[in-house]
Amino acid sequence: MSNFELSDSQIYVSEQLSPILANQSEPFQVRFWGVRGLIPTPSAHNTRYGGNTACVEMDVAGNRLIFDGGTGLRILGGNWQELEKSLEAHLFFTNSQSNRIQGFPFFAPAFIAGNCFHIYGTAASNGASIKQCLCDQMLQPHFPYPLQVMRSTLEFYNLTPGKLVELNDIKITTGLINKNQRSIGYRVSWGKYNVAYATELHKIVDLEDQTQILQIIQDADLWITNAIYTPPTGHKHETTESFWQPVIDMAQKAGVKRLVISHHHPDDHDDFLDSVQTEIQSVFPKALLAREGLVLNIN
């Protein structure tokens, strides 16, 4: 797409992996490990959708990509420990708020020598790098062990919005989708398939933010996003339609094929989310509400 034509200076090409050719028979799979926004919500009322904060895994032609490191990252890490001893993966953070990074200190594979993790993120609103933000939350008195006790190889990459990351034949396009939170949206492209992860949507009034989001999600096979919490309190929805309709409008405008709404509010229990999913599907049939354990095949 012409919207994503970038100069050489805006492209980061991974040198860690040997080149391979696209093989569309290989899997492109998306799995949800954490689907809650703001704060973890373990509760008997959240058993069907889950209470862990944001974490999405993508298996793209054998390459492991992770988007956000909320408490769902701990569950993912436990699953990975059972697979093999030597792991390599790429972690992409939307921003450095606590619900996006709070699972990282509990990501068990990062403590194992021989594993390698490439970590990407943009500067926070105070100018701190993703490495600094992850380090700071592991300092006393917040956490008993510093990041330096992680024995795996950790490679950090500072992203600026608009930079293109290339991993073999996978392209990850970035865009600034929320200036106030310094939040990045990602578009993962492999062959003819595209998945957008753009999740830091609030009440959208800024035309520039809307333009960036529409570019990231244009004609995507799948868009993973969040519902918009209704002002003024940010804790309750005045009506159910008021917090999902703006997302549907953008998905339809951009020609998105499938939609998953995640990052559910802590107060949104299972029965409420069931009713919301029914409402949304009446308008956008190929839409789902994310739940922990949900697996989607893209190809």
Beta strands, then each sheet from edge to edge (+ up, - down):
strand 1: 11-13
strand 2: 28-34
strand 3: 55-60
strand 4: 63-67
strand 5: 88-92
strand 6: 116-121
strand 7: 153-158
strand 8: 164-167
strand 9: 170-178
strand 10: 183-190
strand 11: 193-197
strand 12: 222-226
strand 13: 259-262
strand 14: 287-289
strand 15: 295-297
sheet 1: 1+ 8+ 9- 10+ 11- 12- 13- 14-
sheet 2: 7+ 6+ 5+ 4+ 3- 2+ 15-
end
